[in-house]
């Protein structure tokens, strides 16, 4: 009897302890991070994942989390592989996941149909399917602060303000994958409208570091400007090859995934003059980043090299975390609950307001342009700026450049309607 009582007592204690642990786990805001610290694109994935985690952990250290609830960031390694990304999603969605940041167009395309079923939003910040910015057709997918089509229109706007587009030939070198091909429909639509010609130079994944033939063709075609949708080793190789064929680098513009320190550090002085789009601040001279450095990085609670705080992709990951945090805060306020669900988070992504005043309050004044969530617009129509490589670092060279919303919006709506036309079970939403 004494043994039985002892066993029952131990079991009761175990249940009590287990119950406490479960409750403690429930008292968290769970944010999975689909990272890639391995594989061919690890050079971009590592700083992004670090910036993302460090900002949310800083909020834990400085503010006790969001609304008094700590944030739990859990990484799942995808290697930038779509199948592994889906496996990570399936392995983590049952843990109370609030939002997925796939960090890959391929993974994003796989998760878009799953999001409304599982009621967990997908935030493909500045990548993924451009049409997903149409909120009424994609209620659970968001592309804040701008999608690829809006970004391309801003780049073309920059070119137009520097010598004009009409009668010009635009070269487009791109990774021959879903990500790289994403802006092609927009180029096809805008070329006749704006009076320019474009020619494409696809780069296969296996040839990222072997672009000699593409740049020989560039020399033959003699485009007035080059635009790049590259990633990983492709970017540094392209800039080196452009310099080799003496293409003017101040007429070569990378998108916001082709303009990081990881891309140009290997090129160095030879890349001087190269341009790139960006939507998140460069450098660590922002109060929020100083808090991150002091409370997380210097405190040994980060995987980040202290010298890399402020690099382009570190700041990009940090900005992704800022949008997540602001949406959580908005969801808490809207639902009246501190412990929110994925469905609540979706509402928060439509309700947050990252205004100029709010950016200043967060310690990020001048870091980016304002971004405001809404039901109908899941893109935000965010602006970009152009930065230039001076041989050793990036320097911002323009004010914010707004996208050609009047041109792009109808094309996005057309693409969204086409995407959903063969999906009878797809349910959109009505926006007031």
Secondary structure as UniProt FT lines:
FT   HELIX           2..26
FT   STRAND          28..35
FT   TURN            40..41
FT   HELIX           42..63
FT   TURN            67..68
FT   STRAND          69..77
FT   TURN            79..80
FT   HELIX           82..92
FT   HELIX           93..95
FT   STRAND          99..100
FT   HELIX           105..118
FT   STRAND          121..123
FT   TURN            125..126
FT   HELIX           130..133
FT   TURN            135..137
FT   TURN            139..140
FT   STRAND          141..142
FT   TURN            144..145
FT   HELIX           148..160
FT   TURN            161..163
FT   TURN            166..167
FT   STRAND          169..175
FT   HELIX           178..181
FT   TURN            182..183
FT   HELIX           184..194
FT   STRAND          197..203
FT   HELIX           205..207
FT   TURN            208..209
FT   HELIX           212..221
FT   STRAND          225..229
FT   HELIX           233..244
FT   TURN            245..246
FT   HELIX           249..251
FT   STRAND          252..254
FT   TURN            256..257
FT   HELIX           261..264
FT   TURN            265..267
FT   HELIX           268..271
FT   TURN            272..273
FT   STRAND          275..278
FT   HELIX           287..292
FT   HELIX           293..297
FT   TURN            298..300
FT   HELIX           306..308
FT   TURN            309..310
FT   HELIX           312..335
FT   HELIX           342..349
FT   TURN            350..351
FT   STRAND          353..354
FT   HELIX           356..361
FT   TURN            362..363
FT   TURN            365..366
FT   STRAND          371..372
FT   STRAND          384..389
FT   STRAND          394..396
FT   HELIX           405..421
FT   TURN            424..425
//
